[in-house]
């Protein structure tokens, strides 16, 4: 149609109506009106004689063409000032004024408008979700995109608190169609997670429980992208802090004022509910750790090659990664059943309507969360970077959960049963919070095994587009140190009773893992460096190692590991403010007697001599009187045995160790006087070997603290060898040895 030919208003209306009918989506909602629409359209064609009209147009074209296409006269004015532009603009547009209490040029008046109509806006958005056809994917997708922009306004987010339970219903949020569920689940759940994250401080415990249920399932759903699974994990961990704050604030309010019995009972129920939610969160994270440990890590290991270029042939790498769904959904189902029990608490501080949603999780809502049958996960879908990120998030997150759990109080029944002997209420609560319930102990004990397996991720190195397995320990990266430290500190904050329950049954597994990789010994290092846990862990570890003391001389990797762990235990004795000295006292006799016994028959006897040298050096220095008193009854037999072995033919390194052990025995000098004669021959030998420094220090100690006549009577039997050794020391390349030899030798006056 030519530009200069305009339609009449009637024709424009008819055309717009036809376009509207054409663009209506052809869904089920249009089916009841299809017959009437077709009848109306056919009638329109028949009544309007459309074909006759077209024939007439073309037949009369030669008469009307000139009139239609002839140019019209142009409107010309002498000056632009003669045209009333303002009047013409007012005819085309309508100016609407927005009046506010004060002039706001920054656009902040929109906040007032949004707040004024927020209820209608929220209700309208919910109506769109409910009434949107399930087959129209694009329409619902555009809705979520628009909802993201709407939810960016902070003022409107709290208004969605009343409809949050409806939004967490998958039938309302996404719909029932297979295509729409497959296409929109990531977008829908990310939008809902963003909303939940921003209003988490206003959520009740029932809504938090519902969010944990929904996103706990998403965290384990491998049909969702990894970013959505990671987002679900972060959201759940962010809700943990909200649970802790509510429980702690309720308890503080109860302690700060004199509450009635009913209020005490409500606070008790509130705290118990919060603690159970934290347990379910911990259970979800541990279940994810189980998936990583049993599936992802072996799958990565099967694709690795050693840094030397050889293929990995470990048994764990050869195993085919098994499907995770058999136990995954079983554990999630049990989680839902346990979550239902949370609603059984009748917390008066929370409306009963909020808990009704939790109670209904087992009925109507359970249909929404039915696990779908999917193909087994036979091939790893995540990259090395994704798995490493997931491991770091899990280990850090579980530590956060445990920190919140030990700050969240139990109910009064558990507190009374566990710490009935504590008189102070605040002290009683502080102690009982750190004591884990049996269910919590079971979950955390399982996490110890899975967490150790997850730390295997530090053994992988990505380089040149390939994944390598470290062939030998190397310098630890900051990420590796952080993972190991975080994992160790997760257990370091527990009550001694709970700590002992976990490690007493898992110490063997821990030592086995340490035998696989030296990195795991750093866990023991971190636990032994914690003043409040070093004595408990040291007792468990020492008991385990002392029971296997006969394996120390096998000359295997396992015996080298035992030696390394024993040295860590010995070094912890010198930590101030701990009870490590008492722990060492319980095992000192067995260590000394066992080492002296096994060194006679072991394949590598020097291992036991090295162990004793490390022990004597650790507890020497005069600061451990309890250990010295425990060791004193063993002194005569030990010195006699060492002298006998020193006179026997042995390798030079073994003889050096035997001589050094004699001169560094951990006793006071006053208790050593009756057995000083047993020290003379070893002392002469030490002055003639590589440990001359230790011999000179021992001899100087005797010279400075003993009467000359008493000392000379014992030195007289070895005076010749002693003087010869001192003479040789004067020619030592070490200036320190020369000075010490001259100082000690000048104090002797032997009669030849």
C-alpha angles and dihedrals in degrees: 000000000000117000092240092056113084129195121241120246091253093053092048091052092049092049093048092050091053091049091051091052090048094051098046107117111254098235138133091278090065096050097086091055098043096095095049092047092052092048091050093049094048090047090051090055093046099044095044091050088224096180093049089049092053091049091051092049093056095042093052094041094103091057098045102036096085092050094047098046101035112118117252125227115272119238108241127182127185093231138009089232090068091065117087097222095170092058092047092050092050089053091055101039137034119222114217117193122214111209121201133175091257137009111275115182096172095071093249090131086080088071090064091049093050091048091047094053099029095111092052091045093052092046091048092051091050090050089052091052093048097043098038109115112251093227097054102088098168094054094053091044091055088049093057092046090052091044090058090059092045093049090053086079107090093207096063100046097081089055089068091061092091093053098039093105090054091049090054089058104099093209090060098036099046110004136233103277117110094223095048092047092050094048104038107034095094093047094043096048093044090053092048091046091053090052093046092049094054096047097038092112089063098046121114120226091258092056091045089052090051091049091049090051095050099042093038087064092046090052089061098040108104091188087074120077117266091247090061092048089050091047090051090053092050092049093051091049091049089054090055092071090051091053091050094049092052094049094046094045092050091051093046091051090051092051094044096058137033103261129193123247091258092052091048090053092049092051090048091053091045092053092045091051092049091050091051091051089053089051091053090049090051090048091053093049092047090049089054089048088053090055091050093046097044100037119012099044095048090046091053091045091054090060095048130101126199117258086247089062098255122128119251110256101176118137092242091055093050093055115097112243104256127221115271100204098082093071099018099071091035089060092044091052091052088049090056092050090051091046090056089062089061089069091057090077111094101214108185091201091063120060115252090234090064092057093046089076091057091048089052094052090093094052124031099003092049089069090061093052098045108138111248121228108251136171116276114267097246097157129048110252097187129079125230090260092053093050092047090050091049093050092050092049093049096048092046092043096050090052088053091050092050092048090054093044095056089050093049111086125235122230116279094256093062092043092053094047095049103041106018092141094062112095102193114081095212092046091047092052093046091052097044094049091064093050108093122220118238092260092050091048092053093051094045092047089055089049091057091063095043093043092054089052092048092054086066085085088082089065091066122086123192112210135153092359093303135098118237132190116222110249094199137010115281137177109311116243121226090252091054093050090047093051094049094044093048092049092050094046090053088072097032092074095058128107113266091246093054092040091054092047092056102041097039089066097034102044092095092052090049093053090048090054091048088055089057095051133010090218091078092063086073088071089063089046092055094046092048090050093057108095093211096048108029095090094049095046091040091055093050094045095044092049090052095047096044090053087058097041092124090067093060092086098049093098093229134126088260092057090049088053092050089052092051093049093046090053089053090053092048093050091053091064091080094058110117121231095028137104094232091119090062091047091052091047090060092056103030097093093048092048095050097041093042093050093049090049100045095043088070095059107021125113090233106030093172089071091069092044090051089049091053091047090053091048094049093048092049096052097035124099099079099271101107109066093162091058092045091054090049092050098045097082089055094052102088096047092043096050091047092051093046092051091050092050091046091058091051123085111268139149115284094248091052092049090049090054092048092052094046093050090057094055097043100048108149101243137108115268090240092059091048095060097088090055099040092115089063088058099057102078094044089048092055091048092050091052089057099048138059093284094066091129092062091047093051092049091051092048092048090051090054093047093050097046106033134072110259094233093051093047094045091053090060096039093049094080091057099029096121096051090041094054091045091052091049091048091053090048090057087065094049116128088232113091091204092056091049093053093046092048092051092047094049096040094051090063094060122091107178122177111230 
